[in-house]
Amino acid sequence: MIRLAKSKDIAKLVTLYNSSKNLRGEDSKISEYHKENIKEYMKKKKFYVYEETNQILGAMLLEIYSDYIYLHTIIVDKDNRGKGIGTKLMQKLEQLAKDKKITSIEADTEEENIKMQALFKKLGYKRGKNFIFFMKEI
């Protein structure tokens, strides 16, 4: 089942998000996720979880705008990858867009994240322009 995340899910989401270093990138200021990070994401964005038998096995974080949806992250528990959970989350995302009459979904992934790129291609997403990430610590 895919549903909006609830406050009772925060501890499980912290564990899930900390299980993958790919979500942070080399230069990220976030060395690990904490309850405060997840709470903030839940307030500002839409957080969906994939749940089976009361276990959160995947999640996606997105923002919904008037004309597009931006997918920030999608993650599947490492022991449950290859079971179609990522595809189901993406299908839910596409259904949300259709229900809201939104015609575009945007996302990005790291160049090294070949599995996510393969999922995007499998589902018919087209590659856009390459961007270079900049940041400055202040």
N, C-alpha and C positions, 0 to 999 in steps of 0.2 A: 504494500500500500504506500502511496505517496501522499504526503500531507504537509501542511505548513508546520514548521518547527514550533515547539512550545517551550516555555521556560524550563519545564522538567527535563528537556533534552540537552540542556547546556553542557552538563558534565560529559555526556556521551559524545557530543559534537567536539568538545575540546580534545578528547582522546583521538577521535577520528581525524581531525585536522592536524594534530601533532604527529600522526603516523606517517605523514608524507612531507618530506623536505621540498618536493617539487612545488608546493603551494606558495613558498616564500621567496624563492630565488636567492641567488648568492648575495645580492646587495641589500636585501630587505632588512629593515630595522627590527622586524619581528623575528626573534630567535625561536620563539615558541608561542603558541596561542594560549590565552588565558580566558577564564570565564568572562572577564570584562570585554575582551575582543568580541566574543560570540554574542554577548548581550547587546553590544553596540550595533553589530551587524543585524541582529534581529529587529532593532528599533528602526534602523535607517533603510533596510533593504528587505527583500523577500527571501526567506530561508525555507527551503523544502527539504524533507527527509524521506528516504526510502526505508521502509520498516518491514521486517518479517519476524513473526513470533516475538514481538516486543524488543527486537534488536534493530538498532539503526545501522544499516549496512551501506548507506550512501547518502549524499547530500548535495544540494546545489544552492548557490547564492546568486541572486540576480536583482537587477533593478528594472522596473517597468516605467517606460516613458510613453508619451502620447503616440509616438510613431515607431518605436522599436523597443526591444527588450535586450538588455546587456547582461550576458552571462559572465559573472565574475569567476566563479569556481564551480567545479563539479569534482566530487571525490567519491571513490568507492573503497570500502574496507579491503585491505590488501589480500585477505584470505577469501574474499568473495568476488574477486575480479574474474572476468571472463564468463560471467553468468548472465550477462544481458542487463545488469542493473544500470549501467551508464546509458545504455540505449533507452531503457524505460524512463529514466530521468529526462533525457533529451526529448522523448516523445511527449512527456508531460509539459515540458517547456513549450513545445510547438503547439500543443493543445491550448495552453494558456494564451499564447499569441493569437490563435484563431478565435478563441472565445472573446478576446478584447478587440478583435478586428485589427490587429497589428500585423503588418506584413513583412517585418524584418527582425531578425535575431542577429546580434553581433556578439562575438566572443574572440578571445585571443588565447594563445597557449605558448609556452616556451618552445623554442626551436628543437630542443632535445626531447620534448614530450611526444614521441612518435605515436604512442597509443591513442592519445587524445586527437592528434591529427588524423589518424586512421578512422576514428569514430566520426569525426566531422565529415570526412570524405564519404564514408559509408552512408551517412544520412543525407548526402547531397549538398553539403555546405561548400562554398567556393572560397578559395584562398584570396585574401585581399592583399593590400600593400604591406611591405615589411616596414616596421617601425623600429626606431632605436630608443631605448629607455634611458632617460636622464634622471638624476636625483642629486640633491645637495642637502647635506646635514646642516642644520642651523642651530 
